Each structure stands twice: as structure tokens, then as C-alpha cells.
Amino acid sequence: KLNLNSRKIFNNKNELSLTEKESDIILFLKNSEKPVSIDELQTKVWGHSSKLDTHTVETHIYRLRKKISS
């Protein structure tokens, strides 16, 4: 369960605080009907219209995965 007001995600008895970008990523992925590319995340979540040579998306996904699996 995701609470957008408090930006917290709940699973059974666990509660995780999310950053604004992490909650944006989760919402975007939840509403996607197919797998999403890094370029698509960069465009839709970050609003970058051109291909940038950055690891921002990968870093956010890595940190989100690490947070969820802890």
C-alpha cells in the first residue's frame, strides 16, 4: 500500500519512507502495462526530453531496490 501524502509504502508490518522521486517511479511503473526502459523513465519521470549520459535513473532504482529489500 502506498500513501502518497506521507510518501510511505506499507507491506504487512513494514513501513518505508520514500523520496518524492521514488514515489514518482513507483507510480509510473504501477501504471505501465509493459516493461519500461531507462530512457522512458528519464523522459516521463524526470522530464528530460533528450538522451542524457547520466546514471540518475540507475542510481534511483538501485537505492529503491535496496530500500525495499532491507
C-alpha positions in Angstrom: 0.0 0.0 0.0 1.4 3.4 -1.0 0.4 6.6 0.9 1.1 9.5 -1.4 0.5 12.2 1.2 3.1 10.8 3.6 5.2 9.2 0.8 5.3 5.9 2.7 4.9 2.4 1.4 3.5 -0.3 3.7 3.8 -4.1 3.4 2.4 -6.1 6.3 4.1 -4.5 9.4 6.9 -2.8 7.5 6.8 0.9 6.7 9.3 2.6 4.4 9.7 6.3 3.8 10.1 7.3 0.2 11.6 10.3 -1.5 9.3 12.2 -3.9 11.2 10.8 -6.9 10.9 7.2 -5.5 7.2 7.6 -5.2 7.0 9.0 -8.7 8.9 6.0 -10.1 6.7 3.5 -8.3 3.5 5.2 -9.6 4.8 5.4 -13.1 5.8 1.7 -13.1 2.5 0.7 -11.5 0.6 2.4 -14.3 2.8 0.9 -17.1 1.3 -2.0 -18.9 4.7 -3.2 -20.2 8.4 -3.1 -19.1 9.8 0.4 -19.1 13.2 1.4 -20.5 15.6 3.8 -18.7 15.1 6.3 -21.5 11.4 6.2 -20.9 11.8 6.7 -17.2 14.2 9.6 -17.8 11.6 11.2 -20.1 8.4 10.6 -18.2 9.6 10.8 -14.6 12.5 13.3 -14.8 11.1 15.3 -17.8 14.3 15.1 -19.8 13.5 15.2 -23.5 16.9 14.2 -24.9 19.2 11.3 -24.2 21.5 12.3 -21.4 24.6 10.4 -20.4 23.7 10.0 -16.8 23.2 7.3 -14.2 20.5 9.1 -12.3 17.8 6.6 -13.2 20.0 3.6 -12.4 21.1 5.1 -9.1 17.5 5.8 -8.0 16.4 2.3 -9.0 19.3 0.8 -7.2 18.6 2.7 -4.0 14.9 1.9 -4.2 15.5 -1.8 -4.6 18.0 -1.8 -1.7 15.5 0.1 0.5 12.6 -2.3 -0.4 14.7 -5.5 0.1 16.1 -4.4 3.5 
